[in-house]
Amino acid sequence: MIRSPTIMPTAISKLNKTELHRHLDCSMRFKTMLTIAQEAQMIFPATEKEQRDFFLVTSPMDNLGIALSKFQKAQKLLFSEQILEDLAFATIQEASLENTKLLELRYSPTFIQDGHSHLSWDQIHQAFLRGIEKAQKAYTIAVGLIVIIQRTLPREVAESLIDFVINHKNTVIGIDLADNEDGFQAKPFEKIFQKAKSAGLSITVHAGEIPTQQSILNIEDSIRFLGANRIGHGIQAIHSPSVLKLLRDENIPLEVCPTSNYLTQVVPKLTGHPLRSLFNEGILLTINTDDPGLFDYTLSDELKVVHDILGFSESELKLFQKIGFEKSFIDKNKKSQFNPFFEDL
Ligand SMILES: [Zn+2]
């Protein structure tokens, strides 16, 4: 394996960063999880080791399905508007403290509402907006919110969720299609994603995450039919010269999350991650944490992995930040104020 010259961890923490793929509803830190679980008198294990096993995914799972089912435990903690507001604030505060200047957060109203029917989609959305507004006043950071449509939703729920997003488009920068691709194709979402696109929303789609033929096809369908401006993960593109060409021709970046791919075992070993091969193919790449609360790490940790294990140089890390800035869905006027943080990279 090629190793880049060592850079100090402080160089990574000082780097002005962008992050485009972070699930806000999977960003709660372990300490906060414990506090909320205790206050709500939930039943959970007694020792720290068991508690970490219960709430977090810090070692490789057998597959993505098992990892997603673990997420349900932390989801149970998202039961009040105050918790959601505080989560948004804390997530942005933490990002700002590691020098993230531009941050896109995504959340799934239906995931949060599951078992919490006392919370309406609007209450969930407004709670996050309050946290975001408060944090943007306190810190120098541009934040945008993406709403997730779960690919497992019944059609009529997905349709009303799209209408909800369109009605709130002044406070949403885009939509995403997420959840396990296994058995759920992207193509059936063509009509509702095109409706959102026509309403002015940007599109990203989780596609090409798991190692199947269908997931490679999902990348192509997401671009050709759903109007995707970016692809979440997309790493399976490496197996298809025609999909690689499509990504290049359309200038569509991938939101790559290497540690997530390893923990959910869509790549068996971090050293075997296709990030370098995708880079060599001329694909636009950004580096992201996906679910930092549940995976118990930060964007700086992720960039350190990309440097130390995947062999990317400091200037390549900077390039990823610049691509993230250019490809962010955040409004151009708002974004341009943050130009100075990225023009020298
Ligand atoms: Zn994701």
Boltz pocket constraint, residues with backbone or C-beta under 6 A from the ligand:
constraints:
  - pocket:
      binder: B
      contacts: [[A, 21], [A, 23], [A, 178], [A, 206], [A, 232], [A, 290]]
      max_distance: 6.0
